[in-house]
Amino acid sequence: MDEAAAGVTANLGELKSHASATKTVALEPGTYILYCNISGHYAMGMWTLLTVTP
């Protein structure tokens, strides 16, 4: 994933296995992709779509 081209809005940093984190961001309505940017993880399915509605 080319983060510069995608327009990264927020980054949680690297998490340890089974860890969690919270990040608050102000998003305009639209569809966003949440993904793991560790090499190979996106291709293994570590992503999901997030839809923000007004």
C-alpha positions in Angstrom: 0.0 0.0 0.0 1.4 3.4 -1.0 0.5 5.4 2.1 1.5 8.7 0.5 -0.9 8.1 -2.4 -3.6 6.8 -0.1 -3.6 9.9 2.1 -3.0 8.5 5.5 -5.2 10.1 8.1 -4.0 8.4 11.3 -1.4 5.8 12.4 -1.6 3.7 15.6 2.0 2.5 15.3 3.0 -1.1 15.8 1.0 -3.1 18.4 2.1 -6.3 20.1 0.1 -9.5 19.5 -3.3 -9.4 21.2 -2.8 -5.7 22.2 -5.3 -2.9 21.5 -5.1 0.8 21.1 -7.4 3.8 20.7 -7.1 6.7 18.3 -9.6 9.5 17.9 -9.7 11.2 14.5 -12.2 13.6 12.9 -13.3 12.1 9.6 -15.5 13.5 6.9 -18.4 11.3 5.7 -17.1 8.7 3.3 -15.5 5.2 3.0 -12.1 4.6 4.5 -9.8 1.6 4.7 -8.2 0.5 7.9 -5.2 -1.8 7.3 -2.0 -3.2 8.9 1.0 -1.7 7.2 3.5 -4.4 8.3 4.9 -6.0 5.2 2.7 -8.7 3.9 -0.2 -8.2 6.4 -2.4 -6.3 4.1 -2.1 -9.1 1.5 -3.0 -11.6 4.2 -6.3 -9.8 4.8 -5.5 -7.5 7.7 -7.7 -4.7 6.5 -11.3 -3.6 6.7 -13.5 -0.9 5.3 -15.0 1.8 7.6 -17.9 3.9 6.4 -18.6 7.3 8.1 -22.1 8.7 7.7 -23.4 12.2 8.5 
